Amino acid sequence: METNELNPGHEIQVELAEDIAQGVYANLAIIAHSSSEFILDFIRVVPGVPKAKVKSRIILTPDNAKRLLYALQDNIRKFEEQEGNAGKYGNIIPPIGGIKGEA
C-alpha cells in the first residue's frame, strides 16, 4: 500500500494488472516539456536497427515530475548505499544530444 500524498493519513490500494506487471524494457528516455506538462518517452533501441519505437509515454504535471525526480534520487541513493554498489555507477552518463528538451 502507498501513502496518499494528497490525503495524508489515507492509504491507496494500488492494483497491478498481470500484463502491466511484466513491464516494458527501455534503454533510452527522451524528456520534453511544455508550460504545463512533462512528457517522458521510453524507447527501446536495438543495435543494427535504424528505427527505434517509443514503448511507453508518460505525461506528468510539473509537480509530479518533481516528485518523480526526488523519488528517483532517493532510490538511487539507497541503491548506491547497498553493499557492492558504492561507486559502481558513480559516473554520470550525459543524455544523448545534450540537455535540451522543450516541447
Stockholm file with secondary structure:
# STOCKHOLM 1.0

chainA/1-103         METNELNPGHEIQVELAEDIAQGVYANLAIIAHSSSEFILDFIRVVPGVPKAKVKSRIILTPDNAKRLLYALQDNIRKFEEQEGNAGKYGNIIPPIGGIKGEA
#=GR chainA/1-103 SS CEECSSSTTCEECCCCCHHHHTCCCCSEEEEEECSSCEEEEEEECCTTCSCCEEEEEEEECHHHHHHHHHHHHHHHHHHHHSTTTTTTTCSCCCCTTCSCCCC
#=GC SS_cons         CEECSSSTTCEECCCCCHHHHTCCCCSEEEEEECSSCEEEEEEECCTTCSCCEEEEEEEECHHHHHHHHHHHHHHHHHHHHSTTTTTTTCSCCCCTTCSCCCC
//
